[in-house]
Structures are given as structure tokens and as C-alpha cells.
């Protein structure tokens, strides 16, 4: 890990673009550097998930916006989840490059890229948590209160307001008068933003924990209620389709909770280290310092984004039919192109074909004519 010491010893690199390099000299001297092979394997695995998840979520997005039978609140939330998953996977592609290159910051040394990446990641992270909470709550309410009609317009307004609040909050951090800094950490490895001076670190941590930690708690409670109600309901008559949709959302919510458990555990441990200088006693070991954050924030998040459309295919018959129909159309199109390129020529009448001219034949014909 020679580049690590080289980067920390070069003030022109550290101060370029006002990016702070999180040196943590005491940690780098006591812990061995991360394994290059492990970083490459982790980066490659996440790269595969990114490569599979982006087209899969694009297909899910196209299905939900084109299906008239799903013009409901759930369809709106599924569309938003698909868009958020595509954006998150594109964002995580930058971390894949960093891991494969041995955690060299690369583009993260650019102030513009660091600001853009950190703001986009934090907005998508909090938006995804909020979307899953809304999806779980709306389905739980439909099970507990079947006669309650949740308007799609109301949910749309809530989503727009929440996204606006997140965007304004991140925009305030870019005002020059606000003392914000952007730090690249080798342990994550990515950029993260933080306020200096006027706002205490404890306040920032508490607010961030409330925004990211409270919605999953509400989602978990909603998940337990809806699951218990579904187990007691009979799958009969017209309620079968409603129950199937509720089970799909319950599985979707459960998948989200399972994939985000490592991050919530890390967030809780990180909050408890505020009385110490990070990494404190909890993160001051090889695995927790170098790999707990990449696995929690990169691998499991990309896994969740990639498994969502697979869950749609498994649970939604209409989605499977839609994919098969699109595949049939693509096959027909390729067959038509192949048939156009392989047009058979009409048979040639060899009797009508003139013999090839030969100088000897020409000379013989001239002698015969004389």
C-alpha cells in the first residue's frame, strides 16, 4: 500500500480541490493495509451486481410505467424504487473502480466529483429508505383498513416534498458561507460531507441517525403487522390477488431490511464511538476498519438493488409475461433481419450461360469460318 503513504506525504494532492484525505495515522501504523486481492474480488463482485442490476431495474421501470393494471400507489412507489436503484447502482460504480485500483482515490480527488457523488449518494440512500417505508405502510394500512382509499396524488405530493427537503438540505451545504468539508476515506472508500465549526459532530450524527435509522424501525414494525395479518387471512375469492400483492410487498420489505442490517449495525456502532476518536475500540481491528463499511454500504446495497427486479419476476405473473412477450418480439425482429440477409438467389439455367471465352476456341472458330 505504498500509494497510501505517498498520498498522505504529498501536500499538493491532499490540498488539491479542498478535499481532505482522512489519514488516521495512528490506525495506518497499527493495522496492516487492506488486501489487494480481497479488494479486487469485492470490487469485481459489486461490478457484476451493478452490470446485472442496471438493465434489470430499467426493465422493471419500463414495465411499471406501461402497465395500465398497475396504475396505483404501489405502482408509483415501484417506479420510484426502480429509478432510485438504477441511480444508486450507477453511483456505486465509482466505488467499484476505486476498489479495483487498490483504493486509489482517482476521481474522488476532484472537488466537483466528490461533492456530486456524496450529495447524490446521501439523497438516494435516504430516499430509498423513505420509499420502502411508504410502500410498507400503504400496504399495511390496506390490510388493516381495507376500506381506506389512499390517493396516488397524496403520495406523490409527499414524495416531492421529501425529495425537495433533501435537495435543499444538500444545497445549503454548498453555500460558501456554510463551513462544509468533503473528506475521502480509505476505509469506506468514498467521499463524505460534514459541517465544521458552527455545528457539532454529535448534532450531525444524531440528525443523520434519526433520518436513516427511524424509517427502518417504522418499516420493520409495519412489516411485522402486515405479515401477522397475512398469516391469519384466508386466500379465497377476490382477496387472493390483494393478498398476493401484500405478500410481494412484505417480501420486498423483508429483503430491504435483511440487506441493510449490516449498515444499520455499523451506524449504531459508529454513533456509540462519538465519545472516542474514531475508530475507537469498536472499529480498531482489521476487518471492521477496512471492510465493514465497504461490505455494508457497497456490497449489500448493490445486492439489494439487483435482487429487487428478480423478486418482481418471481412474484408477478404479469411481469414475467411482459418479459416473455418482449423477448418474443426481439426474437422475431432478429429472425426477420436474418431472413433478409439470407435471401436465396433464383436458380441459374446453365444452358443459357455463355461458355467462358478462351483464346484457343476463338482461333478455332476463325479457322472454321474461313
KAFENHU-V505856 format. One record per backbone hydrogen bond with DSSP energy under -1.0 kcal/mol. CO is the residue of the C=O (numbers start at 1). NH is the residue of the N-H. Records with the same first field share a line. If there is no record, write none. Layout:
CO=NH / NH
//
This chain:
2=6
3=7
4=8
5=9
10=14
11=15
15=18
20=184
21=23
24=28
25=29
27=31
35=39
36=40
37=41
38=42
39=43
40=44
41=45
42=46
43=47
44=48
45=49
46=50
47=51
48=52
49=53
50=54
52=56
53=57
54=58
55=59
56=60
57=61
58=62
59=63
60=64
61=65
63=67
67=70
68=71
70=72
72=76
73=77
74=78
75=79
76=80
77=81
78=82
79=83
80=84
81=85
82=86
83=87
84=88
85=89
86=90
87=91
88=92
91=94
92=96
93=97
94=98
95=99
96=100
97=101
98=103
99=102
105=108
106=109
107=110
110=114
111=115
112=116
113=117
114=118
115=119
116=120
117=121
118=122
119=123
120=124
121=125
122=126
123=127
124=128
125=129
126=130
127=131
128=132
129=133
130=134
131=135
132=136
133=137
134=138
135=139
136=140
137=141
138=142
139=143
140=144
141=145
145=148
151=155
152=156
153=157
154=158
155=159
156=160
157=161
158=162
159=163
160=164
161=165
162=166
163=167
164=168
165=169
166=170
167=171
168=172
169=173
171=174
172=175
175=178
178=180
179=196
181=194
182=20
183=192
184=22
190=185
192=183
194=181
196=198
200=204
201=205
202=206
203=207
204=208
205=209
206=210
207=211
208=212
209=213
210=214
213=217
214=218
215=219
216=220
217=221
218=222
219=223
220=224
221=225
222=226
223=227
224=228
225=229
226=230
227=231
234=236
236=239
237=240
239=243
240=244
241=245
242=246
243=247
244=248
245=249
246=250
247=251
248=252
249=253
250=254
251=255
252=256
253=257
254=258
255=259
256=260
260=264
261=265
262=266
263=267
264=268
265=269
266=270
267=271
268=272
271=274
273=276
277=280
279=283
283=285
285=289
286=290
287=291 / 292
291=295
292=296
293=297
294=298 / 299
295=300
298=302
299=303
300=304
301=305
302=306
303=307
304=308
307=311
308=312
309=313
310=314
311=315
312=316
316=320
317=321
318=322
319=323
320=324
321=325
322=326
323=327
324=328
325=329
326=330
327=331
328=332
329=333
330=334
331=335
332=336
333=337
334=338
335=339
336=340
337=341
338=342
349=352
358=362
359=363
360=364
361=365
362=366
363=367
364=368
365=369
366=370
//
